[in-house]
Amino acid sequence: MKRVAEDRDVRSPVKQSRSGSSGASASSSALLAAAASSVVAELLAHAPALAAPPPRKVWGLDRLVLDDRCGEASVREALLAGGSSLLEPPVPGRPCAEKFLTDAPILSLPGGIGQGFAVAVGLSIGQEHMTASYKQPGFELFNHRVFVLCRSGALLPCVTSEAASLAGHLRLASLVAIACDDGLGGGKGLAQRYASYGWSVDELDISTPEALRAALAKTRVVEAPTLLLLRGIPHGESAAQEEACREAVRLGTSQGEAWAELFRKFGEQNREAHTELVRRFADGKLPDNWRDDLPEYTVGERAQATRQYSAKVLASLVTAIPEMVGGSADLTGSNLTNQAQLKDFQHKRQAGRYLRFGVREHGMLGICTGLSAYGCFIPFCSTFMNFFTYGWGAIRLACAARAHVIYVATHDSIELGEDGPTHQPIEVLAACRALPNLLTIRPADGPETVGAYTLAVQSVGRPVLIALCRNGTPHLQGADSAKVAKGGYILEDFDPALSPLVVLASSGTEVALCVEVRAALQAIGIGVRVVSMPCWELFEEQPAEYRRAVFEHPRDGTPLPAGMRPLRAYVEASSTLGFSRYSDLAIGMTTFGASADGKTVRKFFGFEKLPVATKVMEALKDRGHVVSYRLGRFGLARFSPPICAAAAE
């Protein structure tokens, strides 16, 4: 098995460059490696289904998460020795397999300590929900357990504490955490801390395998999540461990075959439920007619916040799509994520589909990645947009691992008002747009909100964040739910009778502002196009010809002088970072927000019709397109001679 370990070193860019950090000293790392090898052998003997060769073809057997890739080399060696293999985790320089999260019995997850622990909690929630939903006499299809292997230092971070405290509250008896001592766990207080969360905690000396073997057996009957804190130096024969690994692979393969036969018999007696499970786990299809009850919005209806439009859309979807499971971080009444009145998931009420995460944003985000990894859920979770940064590490892991998760981010700009700068997400949109494999969609009105969710529920392998406003915004003429898939599109085009001088682009609430600015500018003879840009990532995926056409002036209509193109202005109440991609003039935020009602804050920072129109006209003057202008009721504009000449032609 030494040769396998050497091959692993060759594949690791971190080890090649001798950089990176394990978070532990060299001596403790050596002890960890020795402990992991012994623990893996015992765990595979205890739960041989973990050793079944991937991809996972049955859905009701045990799962193992390697937190921050803890013990990965030992697991790989053990599986190879037994004739199985480990699916490669998502790491820089190696793209993640499309179905890595759902196909791997053993998930080796990077992302920092604690992230995998939260994923394991999500897997356990998924297991308990499926057991409660599909358990029938003689057919316990999902009566399995979820293990997570970590080092003791991984039990300290915020994400672990949040996920663990929720797991204890929910009494997730299927969850077993095995922590190898790395000298960073904090001593005796660590066991007391997890016991206070509601966990069953065992501290073990693993110098002989019997102690771990007995502790693992005990986890089968404990009615709470279990934490095994391992100390000591294990002793065992390598040859015996190799033979145990081969036996584990054989038994794991046999257990998979037995489960498949049980599922076949289940289908004979429960055809409808069998078909539904196949649809959710294997076919990857949404239910028929899932779109039928989506709300329809029309111009002229009472203006509401996009979070309110979202409430109706989400309620329709969770009613039509039973695999949608989710919740909010203590802000359900503000996020409006349970208008369908889903029943809560609680201890002894595990068939519920709504999770009360509490003030646990980081844990919530990691748990939803775990629900996605279970293979039959479309998880959604919500908080204020600014608070998604509390769990940024979990979002990054979800993107790297291609999780199918929907993030509902409400209160998306300075307009949220009185809560002030602490709640106003100035930089968050830019950060989300910079994150690889994340779709960030900021709808402008009701139809675009429908389009955002339509994309999100179908975005397999790509997390989606939907940014929603607090205050009212009208339904816009030209808004199209289907065109959200293009990322950006022309909402209102140039008036062919006017010189096409300005393209105003924006997303979310500010699109309606751009429509108002267009009316003010066209009143003085300035031709303006309004472009709605709900999703930059999708827009960048469109053909270059389409992208150019959105921002260039049309070939027909009033021409511009040769070599001249319209002024592009991007307007958004967020950081201007990235605006230059689509603009010559950036109108956004360069400071933190302020505490006042939404209308006052927008006025203070210049997000109103006349201030924006003035900035556009000043930019046209600087370009030499306009000589002078006056906005307002008796407004006018004097154009430069080249513009006048082109218009005369």
Secondary structure, 3 states (H helix, E strand, C coil): CHHHHHHHHHHCHHHHHCCCCCCCCHHHHHHHHHHHHHHHHHHHHHCHHHHCCCCCCCCCCCEEEEECCCCHHHHHHHHHHHCCCCCCCCECCECCCCCHHHHCCEEEECCCCCHHHHHHHHHHHHHHHHHHHHCECCECCCCCCEEEEEEHHHHCCHHHHHHHHHHHHHCCCCEEEEEECCCCCCCHHHHHHHHHCCCEEEEEECCCHHHHHHHHHHCCCCCCCEEEEEECCCCCCHHHHHHHHHHHHHHHHHHHHHHHHHHHHHHHHCHHHHHHHHHHHHHCCCCCCCCCCCCCCCCCCCCECHHHHHHHHHHHHHHHCCCEEEEECCCHHHHCCCCCCCCECECCECCCCEEECCCCHHHHHHHHHHHHHHCCCEEEEEEEHHHHHHHHHHHHHHHHCCCCCEEEEECCCHHHCCCCCCCCCCCHHHHHHHCCCCEEECCCCHHHHHHHHHHHHCCCCCCEEEECCCCCECCCCCCCCHHHHHCCEEEECCCCCCEEEEEEEECCHHHHHHHHHHHHHHCCCEEEEEEECCCHHHHHCCCHHHHHHHHCCCCCCCCCCCCCCCEEEEEEEEECCCHHHCCCEEEEECCCCCCCCHHHHHHHCCCCHHHHHHHHHHHHHHHCCEEEEECCCCCEEEECHHHHHHHHC
